[in-house]
Amino acid sequence: MKRATASLTFRRRIRVLFVLILLSFLVLVLRLAYIIFWWYPYHEYKRNPPPPADSGIVYTVKNGDYLFAISKRFQVPLKSVIRLNDIKNPDLIHPGDKIRIPEPLPAYPNEEIIVALESPANFWKGVKTVWEKHVVASQSSE
């Protein structure tokens, strides 16, 4: 009888330990979600980027060009090209038009983490990066 009771208490201890581990993992995931999705208003930044600054580059439109390809060639957002040049209809540009190219947007802090966490394939890579940048860095600075 004593052995059965000892075995039962051991199982309870294991169960309690397992529950504590699960709870600590849940707290970690919630903390990471808070850091990523509430700390950095990434989607707001992407929807409404700061007003574009003129880089001084003027591109002359050639036959077959379209704004999306031009913006990708210079690695700037299409929305910035449209805003800088005050283009009313982005589908209507003509060969010979002069288009000012804006400065590339400044990098959003920790953009690679947010993009990694949005895709399920890279989720754990993003969690590892967040852990290294925020948790380990904050512990080493103390």
N, C-alpha and C positions, 0 to 999 in steps of 0.2 A: 504494500500500500504506500509505503514511504517513497519507493522508487517511482511509482506512477505520479505521485504529487510533485516530485522533483522534476520529472520529465515534463509535466504540465507547466510548471513555472518557467522552465527553460524555453519551452515553446512560446509562452507569453512574452518572455523577454525578447526573443527573436522577432516576434510579431510587432512589439512596441518599437524595437530598433528599426525594423523595416518601415513602419509608419513614419518615424522621425526622419529617416533618409528621404522618403517620398516627399514629405512636407518641406524639407530643406531644399530639395530640387525644385519644387514648385515655387518657393520663395525666390530662388535664383532666376528662374525663367521669368517670373513677374518683374523682378528688378531689371533684368535685361530688356524686357518689353517696355518698361517705363523709360529707361535710358534712351532707347531707340525711337520709339514712336511718339513720346510726349516731350522729350527733351529737345529733339531736333524737329522743327516743323518743315521737314524735307519736301513734302508734296506741295505745301504752300509756296515754298521757295521755287520749285519747278514750275508751278502754275503762274506765278507772278514774279518773274525774275526782276532784278533791279534794272532801272533804265539803262539801255546800252550806251557805252561810250564809243565815240568814233575812233577807229584805229588809224585813220589816215589812208587806208587802202581803198582805192576806187576800182571796181571791177566793171569792165565793159561787157555787156551781155552779148554772147555769140549765138548764132543760129542753133537751135536745139537745146539751149540752156533753159533750166527752170530753177526757181528759187530754192527748192529743197536740195537739189544737187549742188548749187552754189554754196549754200549754208554748210553742207557736209564737207565740201572741199576745203573750206576755211575753218572747219570745226567750231562753228558758232550756232546757237539755236536759231531756227527759222523765225521764231517769234521776234527775236532781237533784230534780225535783218529787216523784217516787215516794219517794226516800230521805228527803227532808225531812219528808214527811207520814207516813212509815212505812205506806205503802199496800200491803196484802197482795195484792189483786187489782186491777190497774190498769184492767181492763175494767169494774169495778163501782163506779161513783160515782152518787150520787143528787142530784137537784135539792135545793138547800138546804144541801148539804155545804159546809163551810168548808175551803178549801185554801190553805195558806201558800205564797207564791211565793218561791223562793230568789233570791239575788243572781245576776246573770249570771256565767258563768265568766270568769276572766281570760283574755285572749287568749293563745294559745300562741305562743311566739316563732317568727316566720317561717311561720306557718300557711299564708299565701297561696302561698308558694313550694312547700310540700309538696303542697298541693291541686293547684297548677298542674302539677307534675311527675307526678302520678299520672294525669292525663288526657293521652293522646297529642296531642290537639289543642292543648293549651297547653304542651307540653313545652319548646319553645324560649323561650317567654316566661318560664317558670320558670328555665331555665338562665341567661337574661340577668339576671334578678333576683338569682339567687345570685351571679353574677359581679360585679354592681354592689355588692351588700351585703358580700360577704366578700373577694373578691380585690382589687377596686379600693380598698375601704375600708382593707384591711390595708396596701396599698402607699402610700396617702396618709398614713397615720398614722406611717410609718417616717421 
